[in-house]
Amino acid sequence: MIDSGDGQKLEQFGPYRFVRPEAQALWAPRLEKSAWQEADGHFITSGQDSENGGNWRLNNSLPENWQMQFEDIHFFAMPTSFRHLGFFPEQSVHWQWCAQKIKEFIKIHNRAPRILNLFAYSGIASLHAANAGAEITHIDASKKAVQLAFDNRALSKLEDAPIRFITEDALQFVQRELRRGKSYDGIILDPPKYGRGPKGEIWQLHENLPSLLSNCQQLMTNSPLFLVATIYAVRLSIISVHAAIANSFSNMGGELTSGEIALIEDDTVSSKPPRAIGQALYARWCGLAT
Ligand SMILES: C[S@@+](CC[C@H](N)C(=O)[O-])C[C@H]1O[C@@H](n2cnc3c(N)ncnc32)[C@H](O)[C@@H]1O
C-alpha cells in the first residue's frame, strides 16, 4: 500500500498502481492528488451499493493480466469484478507462518504433512505450502478459480508438486472425506460470507461455519499441525471468531491465536510512520508442541 485516505487506498501490484475504495481510511492522504490520478486503474463504486457494486476504470495500456512473485511463487494478477486483483497480499503472513510450521512438522515426523485448503481460489496458499514440502488438497467450487490456480502452478514450475485440485463444495467435500475415513494434518480455510458450490449448494458463513469447523476438527490426524481461518467482510467480532475455533479445537491442546490481518503503508514513500488498515479477522490454531 502506497498511500491511503479519504475512503480510498492506493496500492502497487507489480508495475501497476490501483485506487480502490477503503471505508476504513478515515484520514487524509499524504501524497499529492496527481499520484492518485496517475494510477493505472480506479475502482468506481456505483451510487446505490458502495459495499459491493461498481466497475474498474482502467488505462488502455494495462494488460489483461501480468505476472507477480512472492518468494518462490509466481502468479497472475488482474483486476476482477470483485474489486480485488486475483489474490490477497495481506494473507502473506499466513503463507509464511504455514511454511514454517510445515518445515517443523517434517523435521519432527519425517514425512510431508497433508494439508487441506478450502475455498482455495487462485491457489497461492496451496502453492506456497507445497513448495515448503506439504501434500495439498485444494478445494474450490469454481472451475474458473481452479483453472487460475493451475495457471499459477505452471508459472511457479510446481507441476510435479503433490497437489490435488478438486472442484467441489467445501462442506460436501469435508463430509465425504469423513465418511471415507480420510484425515489431514493441517487445514486452511478462507470462507466467503456467501457462496455457491458447483451444484448450487449454498454456503452461508453464519449458518455453516460451526458445522464446517466441527467437521474440520474431526478430520484432523492424531499428529495435528494447524488450522488457519481467515474471515473477510462479515459483521463478526474477533472475540466470536476466536471462540468459534476454540469451541472445536480447545480440547485438542495446542495454541490458539487470533487477530486482524492488515495492509501497511510503505513508509519509504512518504517517510512518515506507516498506517495500517485491517482487512480480515483470523484465528490460527497450532497443535505442534513448542
Ligand atoms: C477465497 S474465498 C473469498 C475470500 C475473499 N477473501 C473474500 O471474502 O472476498 C472465495 C472462494 O471461495 C469459493 N467458494 C465459494 N463458495 C464455495 C463453496 N460452497 N465451496 C467451495 N468453494 C467455494 C469461490 O469460488 C472463491 O474462489
The ligand as a Tripos MOL2 file, in Angstrom:
@<TRIPOS>MOLECULE
LIG
   27    29     1     0     0
SMALL
NO_CHARGES

@<TRIPOS>ATOM
      1 C1        -11.2080  -17.1600   -1.2620 C.3       1 LIG1
      2 S1        -12.9010  -17.0400   -0.8610 S.3       1 LIG1
      3 C2        -13.1510  -15.3640   -0.7340 C.3       1 LIG1
      4 C3        -12.3600  -14.7920    0.2510 C.3       1 LIG1
      5 C4        -12.1580  -13.3810   -0.0180 C.3       1 LIG1
      6 N1        -11.1060  -13.0110    0.8240 N.3       1 LIG1
      7 C5        -13.4430  -12.5830    0.1090 C.2       1 LIG1
      8 O1        -14.1880  -12.7170    1.0900 O.co2     1 LIG1
      9 O2        -13.7290  -11.8650   -0.8230 O.co2     1 LIG1
     10 C6        -13.7070  -17.1770   -2.3180 C.3       1 LIG1
     11 C7        -13.5300  -18.5270   -2.9230 C.3       1 LIG1
     12 O3        -14.4530  -19.4390   -2.3340 O.3       1 LIG1
     13 C8        -15.0300  -20.2040   -3.3720 C.3       1 LIG1
     14 N2        -16.3120  -20.7210   -2.9060 N.ar      1 LIG1
     15 C9        -17.4580  -20.0570   -2.6980 C.ar      1 LIG1
     16 N3        -18.4150  -20.8930   -2.2450 N.ar      1 LIG1
     17 C10       -17.8430  -22.1170   -2.1540 C.ar      1 LIG1
     18 C11       -18.3100  -23.3950   -1.7340 C.ar      1 LIG1
     19 N4        -19.5480  -23.5730   -1.3450 N.pl3     1 LIG1
     20 N5        -17.4380  -24.4210   -1.7330 N.ar      1 LIG1
     21 C12       -16.1550  -24.2460   -2.1420 C.ar      1 LIG1
     22 N6        -15.6640  -23.0630   -2.5600 N.ar      1 LIG1
     23 C13       -16.4930  -22.0070   -2.5730 C.ar      1 LIG1
     24 C14       -15.1270  -19.2270   -4.5440 C.3       1 LIG1
     25 O4        -15.1780  -19.9110   -5.7800 O.3       1 LIG1
     26 C15       -13.8600  -18.4050   -4.3960 C.3       1 LIG1
     27 O5        -12.7910  -18.9120   -5.1510 O.3       1 LIG1
@<TRIPOS>BOND
     1     1     2 1
     2     2     3 1
     3     2    10 1
     4     3     4 1
     5     4     5 1
     6     5     6 1
     7     5     7 1
     8     7     8 2
     9     7     9 1
    10    10    11 1
    11    11    12 1
    12    11    26 1
    13    12    13 1
    14    13    14 1
    15    13    24 1
    16    14    15 ar
    17    14    23 ar
    18    15    16 ar
    19    16    17 ar
    20    17    18 ar
    21    17    23 ar
    22    18    19 1
    23    18    20 ar
    24    20    21 ar
    25    21    22 ar
    26    22    23 ar
    27    24    25 1
    28    24    26 1
    29    26    27 1
@<TRIPOS>SUBSTRUCTURE
     1 LIG1         1 GROUP 0 **** ****
